[in-house]
Amino acid sequence: MVCCVESEQNSCELIKYALEANGFLTRIIELGESFAEQLSKEIPELIILDLILERDNEVEILKNVKRVRELQEIPVIIVAAGSSEYDKVLGLDSGADDFITRPFGILELVARVKAVLRSFRREQRQDDCLQVGNLKLSRDRHCVSAGDENISLTLREFEVLEFFMKNYSLVLSQEEIARQIWKDESRTAMVRLCVQNLRKKLGSSAEMIQTVHGVGYKMDIEE
């Protein structure tokens, strides 16, 4: 499903018609305070932000989408009117996957949607399996192994480990981890408990989860 977020009523109707004519189920959401929450209730494959706004508002709306955990990996195309090269670069640097300027051709729009989805699906296949050292994690099969040994983790432990592996070598604060996994940065006690359990279950691979005193943790391989 493709979700089109519109900043003006009926601005997405032509986009919806074109996409549905090419086999895409399309839903229109009106831009408002709860638009990101509406998006997260039924996760789309792709989000189109059809915006007729000032530049700073475009970036802030995109950031609001990316703040929602369930939407962080969903590709986004911005459709905007009269944008300069700087606007496009700013939008892409802020997390957009493509930027289309009005006026545009319908065939071009459909082609770009297909191209972004192809790229996203290819990355999904490549990123399904994460590996750090001898530690492997598969999101599709929801399993973790260290060498030949399978490791049983709870859902939260799995999510924390995945977050560490996706952010390999980066220092992550307890608050950042809590915000990512529990959507509540005050849940630092739960972070510490998960890390403690992971270190018990990962055997020799537990050494990769390092404590950064006064900050949080990072996953790294010591030389």
ABEGO torsion letter per residue (X at the ends): XBBBBBABBGAAAAAAAAAAAAGBBBBBBBBBAAAAAAAAABBBABBBBBBBBBAAAAAAAAAAAAABAAAAABBBBBBBBGBBAAAAAAAAAAGBABBBBOBBBAAAAAAAAAAAAAAAAAAAAAAABBBBEABBBBAAAGBBBBEABBBBBBAAAAAAAAAAAAABGBBBBAAAAAAAAAGBAAAAAAAAAAAAAAAAAAEAAAAABBBBBGAEBBBBBBX
